[in-house]
């Protein structure tokens, strides 16, 4: 298993909107199911590359799309919420 960076949102609508904005900014993002060890109201999330995560946060903040949470999932599958 590999390390992953996951962003959760409160609705599918916000996931799709965030994906569209981030891809328009030439960032590599993928829609993915929310891992079981992360609770979310929405069943899908965005996976972002580690090297782009700070840029992702800045773009989402500027776009006023507020995620539910940012998570790092280590290579053992343990999820840790990242605060700012």
C-alpha positions in Angstrom: 0.0 0.0 0.0 1.2 3.6 -0.6 0.8 6.9 1.1 -2.3 8.8 0.0 -3.6 12.4 0.5 -7.4 12.5 0.7 -9.8 15.5 0.8 -13.4 14.9 2.0 -16.4 17.1 1.3 -19.9 17.2 2.6 -21.5 16.4 -0.8 -20.9 14.8 -4.1 -21.7 18.2 -5.7 -18.7 19.8 -3.9 -16.4 17.0 -4.8 -17.2 17.4 -8.5 -16.9 21.2 -8.3 -13.5 21.0 -6.6 -12.3 18.4 -9.0 -13.2 20.6 -12.0 -11.5 23.7 -10.5 -8.4 21.8 -9.6 -8.1 20.1 -13.0 -8.5 23.5 -14.6 -5.4 24.5 -12.6 -3.5 21.6 -14.2 -3.4 19.6 -10.9 -3.6 15.8 -10.9 -6.6 14.8 -8.8 -8.7 11.7 -8.7 -12.2 11.0 -7.4 -12.0 8.0 -5.0 -14.3 6.3 -2.6 -13.9 7.6 1.0 -11.8 5.1 2.9 -13.7 3.1 5.5 -11.6 4.5 8.3 -12.6 8.1 7.5 -16.1 9.2 8.3 -17.9 11.4 5.8 -21.4 12.4 4.8 -20.4 11.9 1.2 -19.2 8.5 -0.2 -16.5 10.0 -2.5 -13.5 12.1 -2.0 -10.5 13.6 -3.9 -7.1 12.1 -3.8 -4.3 14.6 -4.5 -0.6 14.2 -4.9 1.6 15.0 -1.9 3.6 17.6 -3.9 0.5 19.5 -4.8 -1.4 19.5 -1.6 -0.5 23.0 -0.5 -1.5 24.4 -3.9 -4.8 22.5 -3.7 -5.5 24.0 -0.2 -4.8 27.5 -1.6 -7.0 27.0 -4.7 -9.9 25.6 -2.7 -9.7 28.4 -0.2 -9.7 31.0 -3.0 -12.6 29.3 -4.7 -14.5 29.2 -1.4 -15.0 25.4 -1.6 -14.5 24.3 2.0 -13.5 20.7 2.5 -14.7 18.6 5.4 -11.2 17.4 6.1 -7.7 16.7 4.8 -6.3 13.3 5.5 -3.0 11.5 5.1 -3.3 7.8 4.9 0.0 6.0 5.5 1.3 2.9 3.8 -0.4 0.8 6.6 -3.8 2.3 5.9 -3.8 4.5 9.0 -5.7 7.8 8.4 -4.6 10.9 10.2 -6.4 14.2 9.8 -4.2 17.1 8.7 -5.1 20.5 10.1 -4.2 23.4 7.9 
